[in-house]
Amino acid sequence: MIYNPTAGRRRLRRLHDVLARLRNAAVDIRLEPTNSRGHAERLACEMAQADLVIAAGGDGTINEIINGLMAALALGRAVPPLGLIPLGTANVLAREIGLNTDPASVAAALLGRGELAYRPGRLRNRAATQYFGMMAGIGFDADVVHKVDLRWKRLLGRGAYALASAGRLFAYRPHLFRLTIDGVPYQAASVVVSRGRHYAGPFIAAPDASLATAELHVCLFEQPGRSAVLRYGLAMLRNALPQARSYRVVQGREVEIVGREIQPVQADGDIVAVLPLRFDVAEQAIRLKVPAR
């Protein structure tokens, strides 16, 4: 179990409850706390001898562990299935697979037989290749992620993103990005490349997306400007984003986004790269533990 020890007290209680249920089921658990960015990735890459790797943390911790498992696959190592204990702010991947946060449900999923062969999203630029579990974004959402205060995030959870969004609404400078999806040109003020339906927690952004397919669903926020950002945000809070004006979702297998290198790109809630970038889906799959239903 690779876990983030900076999770809040309530979330650590959830972790201990899951641990107790696993030990009652005679599971031998090796605990590996993370101590810096990138540590979870390195630990996951070395876990070839385990029967199961458990990611206990938020979407950022899960992202690192997915990258570690994909690195192990690239080295020809055996990779165990990945299980989740959602301890983060949004827990988007856990929501996507229908995993509740109560300890009984989490332990049942970890001990059960349900698995999904899952190919993460992949982003590449001149410097590196990285993988993402659920989504990568450029534009307003990446700007908010870039500016959110981690101390407020620990205290307020999703509320910290609401505060950062309000603060960035007047400071953010709109920009139209040029991109191609399977060679067809588009432009948008913000772009979210998604592997699943959910966005920023419980909200649906790409209704037809599925982790079981090899397609990306590209969410295009086509209209720039503060009023458009506000309108998209209100639509999301009503869980009506797919019906919002100047918003659409395009399916594809390869996405290229060009632009200035100073534009940050977020993946699973952390800034990971700059433009230009190419997105697709990994050739190799990892086994993801899912609830039996």
Secondary structure, 3 states (H helix, E strand, C coil): CEECCCCCHHHHHHHHHHHHHHHHCCCCCCCEECCCCCHHHHHHHCCCCCCCEEEEECHHHHHHHHHHHHHHHHCCCCCCCEEEEECCCCCHHHHHCCCCCCHHHHHHHHHCCCEEEECCEEEECCCCEEEECCEEEECHHHHHHHHCCHHHHHHHCHHHHHHHHHHHHHHCCCCCEEEEECCEEEEECEEEEECCCEECCCEECCCCCCCCCCCEEEEEECCCCHHHHHHHHHHHHCCCHHHCCCEEEEEECCEEEECCCCCEEEECCEEEEECCEEEEECCCCEEEECCCC
